[in-house]
Amino acid sequence: MRKVLGIIFLLAAVVMMGTGTAWALESEDIILTVTIQILSVDVEDNCVGVGNAWGLEFVVAGNTCSSWVAAPGGVYTAAPADWQDGVLVTNDGNGDESFGLVVACTGGTAWTNDTAGNDDNVADADEFVYRAVFDAVGTHTLGADDRVGAVMAKAEDSGTGSRYTDGDDDGESVAAAGSALLFVQLDIPSSTTETPPTEKTLTLTISAETTY
C-alpha cells in the first residue's frame, strides 16, 4: 500500500520598502512518497491447522525431545516427517523481517517455563525448557540463548551464534519472500507433583518484526 503526501509550501513574495533588504521567494511543491511496510509471516501448511501437533505421548521424566531426530528409540514419539527436515517459515511481507518466538503451556496446572534454569538440558520439577533454532538441515546445538520464553523475543545473530541461531541460516533480517527452517527441542521436567500426570500442550507462536 502506497500513500503519496503532497506538501505544498506557498511562500509569497515579500518586498521591503525603503532602505531594507528585499527578498523574492518562489513557491515549491515537495512530494513525499511513503510506502507502508507490511509485516507478515507464513508457516508451511503441515504445521498449521489440523495435523500441526507433535504428539509426544508418554515421555519419561528428564528426557530431551528433538524434532529432527527420526528414530528416538522408544524414548518418545518422533516428530512428523516434515518437522524433521525443519518447519519452513517464510517472510510474507514486503520488507526485511526478523522472526520472533514465544511459547505457552496449557493443560491442568501448567508447567513453569524454566527460561533461566540449568544448562544441562534437564528441566527441574514441574518445569520445562523449550528451545528453538533457525538452521539448515542436519544436527543442531541448542544453548541457553535458544530458550523460548513466555514473552516474544526475536531471532538475533551475532555472527558466532546467538538467540535462535546455529549457523548461517537464521531467522534474523530475512528478506521479503525469504525463508528459514525452524527446529525445536523440549526438555521434559525431571519430575512432576501432579497425580496422576496431566497431558500438557505447548504452543509455539511465530511472529514477524521489522528490522529497521
Contacts in CASP RR format, 6 or more apart in sequence:
PFRMAT RR
TARGET T0000
AUTHOR 0000-0000-0000
METHOD contacts of the structure
MODEL  1
MRKVLGIIFLLAAVVMMGTGTAWALESEDIILTVTIQILSVDVEDNCVGV
GNAWGLEFVVAGNTCSSWVAAPGGVYTAAPADWQDGVLVTNDGNGDESFG
LVVACTGGTAWTNDTAGNDDNVADADEFVYRAVFDAVGTHTLGADDRVGA
VMAKAEDSGTGSRYTDGDDDGESVAAAGSALLFVQLDIPSSTTETPPTEK
TLTLTISAETTY
1 35 0 8 1.000
1 36 0 8 1.000
1 38 0 8 1.000
2 33 0 8 1.000
2 34 0 8 1.000
2 35 0 8 1.000
2 36 0 8 1.000
3 34 0 8 1.000
3 35 0 8 1.000
3 36 0 8 1.000
4 31 0 8 1.000
4 32 0 8 1.000
4 33 0 8 1.000
4 34 0 8 1.000
5 31 0 8 1.000
5 32 0 8 1.000
5 33 0 8 1.000
5 34 0 8 1.000
6 29 0 8 1.000
6 30 0 8 1.000
6 31 0 8 1.000
6 32 0 8 1.000
7 29 0 8 1.000
7 30 0 8 1.000
7 31 0 8 1.000
7 32 0 8 1.000
8 27 0 8 1.000
8 29 0 8 1.000
8 30 0 8 1.000
9 27 0 8 1.000
9 28 0 8 1.000
9 29 0 8 1.000
9 30 0 8 1.000
10 27 0 8 1.000
11 25 0 8 1.000
11 26 0 8 1.000
11 27 0 8 1.000
11 28 0 8 1.000
12 25 0 8 1.000
13 23 0 8 1.000
13 24 0 8 1.000
13 25 0 8 1.000
14 22 0 8 1.000
14 23 0 8 1.000
14 24 0 8 1.000
14 25 0 8 1.000
15 22 0 8 1.000
15 24 0 8 1.000
16 22 0 8 1.000
16 23 0 8 1.000
35 94 0 8 1.000
37 93 0 8 1.000
37 94 0 8 1.000
37 95 0 8 1.000
37 210 0 8 1.000
38 93 0 8 1.000
38 94 0 8 1.000
38 95 0 8 1.000
39 93 0 8 1.000
39 97 0 8 1.000
39 208 0 8 1.000
39 209 0 8 1.000
39 210 0 8 1.000
40 91 0 8 1.000
40 92 0 8 1.000
40 93 0 8 1.000
40 208 0 8 1.000
41 89 0 8 1.000
41 90 0 8 1.000
41 91 0 8 1.000
41 92 0 8 1.000
41 93 0 8 1.000
41 97 0 8 1.000
41 99 0 8 1.000
41 206 0 8 1.000
41 207 0 8 1.000
41 208 0 8 1.000
42 89 0 8 1.000
42 90 0 8 1.000
42 92 0 8 1.000
43 87 0 8 1.000
43 88 0 8 1.000
43 89 0 8 1.000
43 90 0 8 1.000
43 206 0 8 1.000
44 82 0 8 1.000
44 87 0 8 1.000
44 88 0 8 1.000
44 89 0 8 1.000
44 90 0 8 1.000
46 52 0 8 1.000
46 80 0 8 1.000
46 82 0 8 1.000
46 83 0 8 1.000
46 87 0 8 1.000
47 82 0 8 1.000
47 83 0 8 1.000
47 87 0 8 1.000
51 80 0 8 1.000
54 67 0 8 1.000
54 77 0 8 1.000
54 79 0 8 1.000
54 80 0 8 1.000
54 83 0 8 1.000
55 77 0 8 1.000
56 65 0 8 1.000
56 76 0 8 1.000
56 77 0 8 1.000
56 186 0 8 1.000
57 76 0 8 1.000
57 77 0 8 1.000
59 65 0 8 1.000
59 75 0 8 1.000
59 76 0 8 1.000
59 188 0 8 1.000
60 75 0 8 1.000
60 188 0 8 1.000
61 188 0 8 1.000
61 189 0 8 1.000
61 190 0 8 1.000
61 191 0 8 1.000
61 192 0 8 1.000
62 122 0 8 1.000
62 123 0 8 1.000
62 187 0 8 1.000
62 188 0 8 1.000
62 189 0 8 1.000
62 190 0 8 1.000
62 191 0 8 1.000
63 75 0 8 1.000
63 76 0 8 1.000
63 187 0 8 1.000
63 188 0 8 1.000
64 121 0 8 1.000
64 122 0 8 1.000
64 185 0 8 1.000
64 186 0 8 1.000
64 187 0 8 1.000
64 188 0 8 1.000
65 72 0 8 1.000
65 75 0 8 1.000
65 76 0 8 1.000
65 185 0 8 1.000
65 186 0 8 1.000
65 187 0 8 1.000
65 188 0 8 1.000
66 72 0 8 1.000
66 140 0 8 1.000
66 183 0 8 1.000
66 184 0 8 1.000
66 185 0 8 1.000
67 79 0 8 1.000
67 83 0 8 1.000
67 84 0 8 1.000
67 86 0 8 1.000
67 87 0 8 1.000
67 183 0 8 1.000
67 184 0 8 1.000
67 185 0 8 1.000
68 79 0 8 1.000
68 83 0 8 1.000
68 84 0 8 1.000
68 85 0 8 1.000
68 86 0 8 1.000
68 137 0 8 1.000
68 138 0 8 1.000
68 139 0 8 1.000
68 140 0 8 1.000
68 183 0 8 1.000
69 78 0 8 1.000
69 79 0 8 1.000
69 84 0 8 1.000
70 78 0 8 1.000
70 84 0 8 1.000
71 78 0 8 1.000
72 78 0 8 1.000
78 84 0 8 1.000
83 184 0 8 1.000
85 137 0 8 1.000
85 181 0 8 1.000
86 137 0 8 1.000
86 181 0 8 1.000
86 182 0 8 1.000
86 183 0 8 1.000
87 181 0 8 1.000
87 182 0 8 1.000
87 183 0 8 1.000
87 184 0 8 1.000
88 179 0 8 1.000
88 180 0 8 1.000
88 181 0 8 1.000
88 182 0 8 1.000
89 99 0 8 1.000
89 134 0 8 1.000
89 171 0 8 1.000
89 179 0 8 1.000
89 180 0 8 1.000
89 181 0 8 1.000
89 182 0 8 1.000
89 206 0 8 1.000
90 177 0 8 1.000
90 178 0 8 1.000
90 179 0 8 1.000
91 97 0 8 1.000
91 174 0 8 1.000
91 175 0 8 1.000
91 176 0 8 1.000
91 177 0 8 1.000
91 178 0 8 1.000
91 179 0 8 1.000
91 208 0 8 1.000
92 177 0 8 1.000
92 208 0 8 1.000
93 176 0 8 1.000
93 177 0 8 1.000
93 208 0 8 1.000
94 176 0 8 1.000
95 175 0 8 1.000
95 176 0 8 1.000
95 210 0 8 1.000
96 173 0 8 1.000
96 174 0 8 1.000
96 175 0 8 1.000
96 176 0 8 1.000
96 210 0 8 1.000
96 211 0 8 1.000
96 212 0 8 1.000
97 173 0 8 1.000
97 174 0 8 1.000
97 176 0 8 1.000
97 208 0 8 1.000
97 209 0 8 1.000
97 210 0 8 1.000
97 211 0 8 1.000
98 154 0 8 1.000
98 155 0 8 1.000
98 156 0 8 1.000
98 171 0 8 1.000
98 172 0 8 1.000
98 173 0 8 1.000
98 174 0 8 1.000
98 208 0 8 1.000
98 209 0 8 1.000
98 210 0 8 1.000
98 211 0 8 1.000
99 134 0 8 1.000
99 154 0 8 1.000
99 155 0 8 1.000
99 164 0 8 1.000
99 171 0 8 1.000
99 172 0 8 1.000
99 174 0 8 1.000
99 180 0 8 1.000
99 182 0 8 1.000
99 206 0 8 1.000
99 207 0 8 1.000
99 208 0 8 1.000
99 209 0 8 1.000
100 152 0 8 1.000
100 153 0 8 1.000
100 154 0 8 1.000
100 155 0 8 1.000
100 164 0 8 1.000
100 206 0 8 1.000
100 207 0 8 1.000
100 208 0 8 1.000
100 209 0 8 1.000
101 132 0 8 1.000
101 148 0 8 1.000
101 149 0 8 1.000
101 152 0 8 1.000
101 153 0 8 1.000
101 154 0 8 1.000
101 155 0 8 1.000
101 164 0 8 1.000
101 204 0 8 1.000
101 205 0 8 1.000
101 206 0 8 1.000
101 207 0 8 1.000
102 148 0 8 1.000
102 149 0 8 1.000
102 150 0 8 1.000
102 151 0 8 1.000
102 152 0 8 1.000
102 153 0 8 1.000
102 204 0 8 1.000
102 205 0 8 1.000
102 207 0 8 1.000
103 113 0 8 1.000
103 130 0 8 1.000
103 148 0 8 1.000
103 149 0 8 1.000
103 150 0 8 1.000
103 202 0 8 1.000
103 203 0 8 1.000
103 204 0 8 1.000
103 205 0 8 1.000
104 150 0 8 1.000
104 202 0 8 1.000
104 203 0 8 1.000
104 205 0 8 1.000
105 111 0 8 1.000
105 113 0 8 1.000
105 128 0 8 1.000
105 200 0 8 1.000
105 201 0 8 1.000
105 202 0 8 1.000
105 203 0 8 1.000
106 200 0 8 1.000
106 201 0 8 1.000
106 203 0 8 1.000
107 198 0 8 1.000
107 199 0 8 1.000
107 200 0 8 1.000
107 201 0 8 1.000
108 194 0 8 1.000
108 198 0 8 1.000
108 200 0 8 1.000
109 126 0 8 1.000
109 194 0 8 1.000
109 198 0 8 1.000
110 200 0 8 1.000
111 126 0 8 1.000
111 127 0 8 1.000
111 128 0 8 1.000
111 189 0 8 1.000
111 192 0 8 1.000
111 200 0 8 1.000
112 126 0 8 1.000
112 127 0 8 1.000
112 128 0 8 1.000
113 127 0 8 1.000
113 128 0 8 1.000
113 129 0 8 1.000
113 130 0 8 1.000
113 148 0 8 1.000
113 149 0 8 1.000
113 150 0 8 1.000
114 123 0 8 1.000
114 124 0 8 1.000
114 127 0 8 1.000
114 128 0 8 1.000
114 129 0 8 1.000
114 187 0 8 1.000
115 129 0 8 1.000
115 147 0 8 1.000
115 148 0 8 1.000
115 149 0 8 1.000
115 150 0 8 1.000
117 123 0 8 1.000
117 124 0 8 1.000
117 127 0 8 1.000
117 129 0 8 1.000
118 124 0 8 1.000
119 143 0 8 1.000
119 144 0 8 1.000
121 129 0 8 1.000
121 187 0 8 1.000
122 187 0 8 1.000
122 190 0 8 1.000
123 129 0 8 1.000
123 187 0 8 1.000
123 188 0 8 1.000
123 189 0 8 1.000
123 190 0 8 1.000
124 189 0 8 1.000
124 190 0 8 1.000
125 189 0 8 1.000
125 190 0 8 1.000
125 191 0 8 1.000
125 192 0 8 1.000
125 193 0 8 1.000
126 189 0 8 1.000
126 191 0 8 1.000
126 192 0 8 1.000
126 193 0 8 1.000
126 194 0 8 1.000
127 189 0 8 1.000
128 186 0 8 1.000
128 187 0 8 1.000
128 188 0 8 1.000
128 189 0 8 1.000
128 200 0 8 1.000
128 202 0 8 1.000
129 147 0 8 1.000
129 186 0 8 1.000
129 187 0 8 1.000
130 147 0 8 1.000
130 148 0 8 1.000
130 149 0 8 1.000
130 184 0 8 1.000
130 185 0 8 1.000
130 186 0 8 1.000
130 187 0 8 1.000
130 202 0 8 1.000
130 204 0 8 1.000
131 142 0 8 1.000
131 143 0 8 1.000
131 146 0 8 1.000
131 147 0 8 1.000
131 148 0 8 1.000
131 184 0 8 1.000
131 185 0 8 1.000
131 186 0 8 1.000
131 187 0 8 1.000
132 142 0 8 1.000
132 146 0 8 1.000
132 148 0 8 1.000
132 164 0 8 1.000
132 182 0 8 1.000
132 183 0 8 1.000
132 184 0 8 1.000
132 185 0 8 1.000
132 204 0 8 1.000
133 140 0 8 1.000
133 142 0 8 1.000
133 146 0 8 1.000
133 164 0 8 1.000
133 165 0 8 1.000
133 166 0 8 1.000
133 182 0 8 1.000
133 183 0 8 1.000
133 185 0 8 1.000
134 155 0 8 1.000
134 164 0 8 1.000
134 165 0 8 1.000
134 166 0 8 1.000
134 169 0 8 1.000
134 170 0 8 1.000
134 171 0 8 1.000
134 180 0 8 1.000
134 181 0 8 1.000
134 182 0 8 1.000
134 183 0 8 1.000
135 165 0 8 1.000
135 166 0 8 1.000
135 167 0 8 1.000
135 169 0 8 1.000
135 170 0 8 1.000
135 181 0 8 1.000
135 183 0 8 1.000
136 167 0 8 1.000
136 168 0 8 1.000
136 169 0 8 1.000
136 181 0 8 1.000
137 181 0 8 1.000
140 166 0 8 1.000
140 183 0 8 1.000
140 185 0 8 1.000
141 166 0 8 1.000
142 166 0 8 1.000
142 185 0 8 1.000
145 161 0 8 1.000
145 162 0 8 1.000
145 163 0 8 1.000
145 164 0 8 1.000
145 165 0 8 1.000
146 163 0 8 1.000
146 164 0 8 1.000
146 165 0 8 1.000
146 166 0 8 1.000
148 164 0 8 1.000
148 204 0 8 1.000
152 205 0 8 1.000
152 207 0 8 1.000
153 163 0 8 1.000
154 163 0 8 1.000
154 172 0 8 1.000
154 207 0 8 1.000
154 209 0 8 1.000
155 163 0 8 1.000
155 164 0 8 1.000
155 165 0 8 1.000
155 170 0 8 1.000
155 171 0 8 1.000
155 172 0 8 1.000
156 162 0 8 1.000
156 163 0 8 1.000
156 164 0 8 1.000
156 165 0 8 1.000
156 172 0 8 1.000
157 165 0 8 1.000
157 167 0 8 1.000
157 170 0 8 1.000
157 171 0 8 1.000
157 172 0 8 1.000
158 165 0 8 1.000
159 165 0 8 1.000
161 167 0 8 1.000
161 170 0 8 1.000
164 170 0 8 1.000
164 171 0 8 1.000
165 171 0 8 1.000
165 172 0 8 1.000
169 180 0 8 1.000
169 181 0 8 1.000
170 180 0 8 1.000
171 180 0 8 1.000
172 211 0 8 1.000
173 211 0 8 1.000
174 180 0 8 1.000
182 206 0 8 1.000
184 204 0 8 1.000
186 202 0 8 1.000
END
